[in-house]
């Protein structure tokens, strides 16, 4: 039977990768890894992300234990984000992915152009 051969951990791996592997999560982690503690609007400006998408992304990263959210009782409220210890451990694979993308941008652009011309 096919079910007997399914990867027993693949469903859980898929759940984790769908969260930490989406583009905004990767970019938030890269930004926090590079700049350290940041306020919401700093991250928003840095990434060019909508307020709603950043809010959702940060909440999920916090839920998964990758990001700390610290709120200070000031007026106006001050909220800062930084990577947790587990988030710090995620820096290396995320940075490798980011550097790979930068290194291959021109090749990817050329491949896309060639593909689009062939349609």
C-alpha positions in Angstrom: 0.0 0.0 0.0 1.1 3.5 -0.7 0.2 4.8 2.8 2.7 2.3 4.3 5.6 4.1 2.4 4.7 7.7 3.3 7.3 9.7 5.1 6.0 9.7 8.7 7.6 13.1 9.4 6.9 14.7 6.0 3.6 16.3 7.1 5.2 18.0 10.1 8.2 19.0 8.0 5.8 20.5 5.4 4.0 22.5 8.2 7.3 24.0 9.4 8.7 24.7 6.0 5.4 26.3 4.8 5.8 28.9 7.6 9.5 29.5 7.8 10.1 29.0 4.1 7.7 31.7 2.8 9.3 34.7 1.2 8.3 37.3 3.9 9.4 35.1 6.8 12.8 34.5 5.2 13.2 38.3 4.5 12.1 39.2 8.1 14.6 36.7 9.5 17.4 38.0 7.2 16.6 41.6 8.2 16.6 40.8 12.0 19.8 38.8 11.6 21.5 41.7 9.8 20.2 44.6 11.8 19.4 43.1 15.2 16.5 44.5 17.2 14.1 46.5 15.0 10.8 48.3 15.4 7.8 47.3 13.3 8.0 50.3 11.0 11.8 49.8 10.5 11.1 46.3 9.2 8.2 47.5 7.1 10.4 50.2 5.4 13.3 47.9 5.0 11.3 45.2 3.2 8.6 47.2 1.4 6.0 44.9 2.9 2.4 45.9 3.7 1.5 46.5 7.3 -1.0 43.6 7.3 1.4 41.1 5.8 4.2 42.1 8.2 1.9 41.8 11.2 0.8 38.3 10.1 4.3 37.2 9.4 5.7 38.5 12.7 2.8 36.8 14.6 3.6 33.5 13.0 7.3 33.8 13.5 6.6 34.6 17.2 4.2 31.7 17.4 6.9 29.4 16.0 9.5 30.6 18.5 11.7 32.4 16.0 11.0 36.0 17.0 10.7 37.8 20.3 8.2 40.7 20.6 8.9 43.2 23.3 6.3 45.9 24.1 7.2 48.9 26.2 4.5 50.7 28.2 5.1 54.1 26.6 3.0 56.6 24.7 3.0 56.0 21.9 3.5 52.3 22.4 7.0 51.0 21.5 7.3 47.5 20.2 10.6 45.8 19.2 11.3 42.5 17.5 14.5 40.4 17.5 15.4 36.8 16.9 15.1 34.2 19.6 17.9 31.7 20.1 16.1 29.3 17.7 15.7 32.2 15.3 19.5 32.9 15.5 20.1 29.2 14.7 18.0 29.8 11.5 20.3 32.6 10.4 22.8 30.3 8.6 20.3 28.4 6.4 18.3 31.5 5.6 21.4 33.5 4.8 22.6 30.8 2.5 19.3 30.8 0.7 19.5 34.6 0.4 23.1 34.6 -0.9 22.2 31.9 -3.4 19.4 34.0 -4.7 21.6 37.1 -5.0 24.4 35.0 -6.7 22.0 33.6 -9.3 19.8 36.6 -10.0 21.2 37.2 -13.5 21.0 33.6 -14.5 17.4 33.4 -13.2 16.5 36.5 -15.1 18.0 35.1 -18.3 16.2 31.8 -17.8 12.9 33.6 -17.3 13.4 35.7 -20.4 14.2 32.6 -22.5 11.2 30.8 -21.2 8.9 33.7 -21.8 10.2 34.1 -25.4 9.5 30.4 -26.1 5.8 30.7 -25.3 
